[in-house]
Amino acid sequence: MRKMLLATGLILVSLQQAHAIGCLSGAAAGAVAGHYAGHHAVVGAVGGCIAGHHLHKMQKQKRLQEQQQQKQMQNQQQAPAGTVQPAPQQ
């Protein structure tokens, strides 16, 4: 238990704030899963941190793509008939 707390503390201290969003929840879930899978809570926490960060990053990208699509749809609906839409900027 002491090792798990120490490892979790080190992980939290070493993370940058931007990376901590998905990592904290993933590390907590990974630590619990690792503990029940053979007392490997630290390994589970590290793996959970990596997986949680990756999932958060993918969700953020998906959200941005949906917002861009909504903006494009709104621009197309607002344009008067017969006008040419400008090409989307990347």
LINMO-V213505 format. One record per residue. N is the residue number from 0. RES is the residue in three letters. OMEGA is omega in whole degrees, -180 to 180 (NA if undefined). BURIAL is b if it has 16 or more other ideal C-beta (glycine too) atoms within 10 Angstrom, else e. Layout:
# LINMO-V213505
n=N res=RES omega=OMEGA burial=BURIAL
n=N res=RES omega=OMEGA burial=BURIAL
This chain:
# LINMO-V213505
n=0 res=MET omega=-180 burial=e
n=1 res=ARG omega=179 burial=e
n=2 res=LYS omega=-180 burial=e
n=3 res=MET omega=179 burial=b
n=4 res=LEU omega=179 burial=e
n=5 res=LEU omega=180 burial=e
n=6 res=ALA omega=178 burial=b
n=7 res=THR omega=177 burial=b
n=8 res=GLY omega=179 burial=e
n=9 res=LEU omega=179 burial=e
n=10 res=ILE omega=-179 burial=b
n=11 res=LEU omega=-179 burial=e
n=12 res=VAL omega=-175 burial=e
n=13 res=SER omega=-177 burial=e
n=14 res=LEU omega=171 burial=b
n=15 res=GLN omega=-175 burial=e
n=16 res=GLN omega=-178 burial=e
n=17 res=ALA omega=-178 burial=e
n=18 res=HIS omega=-173 burial=e
n=19 res=ALA omega=-172 burial=b
n=20 res=ILE omega=180 burial=b
n=21 res=GLY omega=-174 burial=b
n=22 res=CYS omega=-176 burial=b
n=23 res=LEU omega=-179 burial=b
n=24 res=SER omega=178 burial=b
n=25 res=GLY omega=180 burial=b
n=26 res=ALA omega=178 burial=b
n=27 res=ALA omega=179 burial=b
n=28 res=ALA omega=179 burial=b
n=29 res=GLY omega=179 burial=b
n=30 res=ALA omega=178 burial=b
n=31 res=VAL omega=180 burial=e
n=32 res=ALA omega=179 burial=e
n=33 res=GLY omega=179 burial=b
n=34 res=HIS omega=-179 burial=b
n=35 res=TYR omega=-180 burial=e
n=36 res=ALA omega=175 burial=e
n=37 res=GLY omega=177 burial=e
n=38 res=HIS omega=177 burial=e
n=39 res=HIS omega=-175 burial=b
n=40 res=ALA omega=-178 burial=b
n=41 res=VAL omega=178 burial=b
n=42 res=VAL omega=178 burial=e
n=43 res=GLY omega=179 burial=b
n=44 res=ALA omega=179 burial=b
n=45 res=VAL omega=178 burial=b
n=46 res=GLY omega=179 burial=b
n=47 res=GLY omega=178 burial=b
n=48 res=CYS omega=-180 burial=b
n=49 res=ILE omega=-179 burial=e
n=50 res=ALA omega=180 burial=b
n=51 res=GLY omega=178 burial=b
n=52 res=HIS omega=-180 burial=b
n=53 res=HIS omega=-180 burial=e
n=54 res=LEU omega=178 burial=e
n=55 res=HIS omega=180 burial=b
n=56 res=LYS omega=-180 burial=e
n=57 res=MET omega=178 burial=e
n=58 res=GLN omega=180 burial=e
n=59 res=LYS omega=179 burial=e
n=60 res=GLN omega=180 burial=e
n=61 res=LYS omega=179 burial=e
n=62 res=ARG omega=179 burial=e
n=63 res=LEU omega=179 burial=e
n=64 res=GLN omega=178 burial=e
n=65 res=GLU omega=178 burial=e
n=66 res=GLN omega=178 burial=e
n=67 res=GLN omega=179 burial=e
n=68 res=GLN omega=178 burial=e
n=69 res=GLN omega=178 burial=e
n=70 res=LYS omega=179 burial=e
n=71 res=GLN omega=179 burial=e
n=72 res=MET omega=179 burial=e
n=73 res=GLN omega=179 burial=e
n=74 res=ASN omega=180 burial=e
n=75 res=GLN omega=-179 burial=e
n=76 res=GLN omega=-177 burial=e
n=77 res=GLN omega=-176 burial=e
n=78 res=ALA omega=177 burial=e
n=79 res=PRO omega=-179 burial=e
n=80 res=ALA omega=177 burial=e
n=81 res=GLY omega=178 burial=e
n=82 res=THR omega=-179 burial=e
n=83 res=VAL omega=179 burial=e
n=84 res=GLN omega=175 burial=e
n=85 res=PRO omega=179 burial=e
n=86 res=ALA omega=179 burial=e
n=87 res=PRO omega=179 burial=e
n=88 res=GLN omega=-178 burial=e
n=89 res=GLN omega=NA burial=e
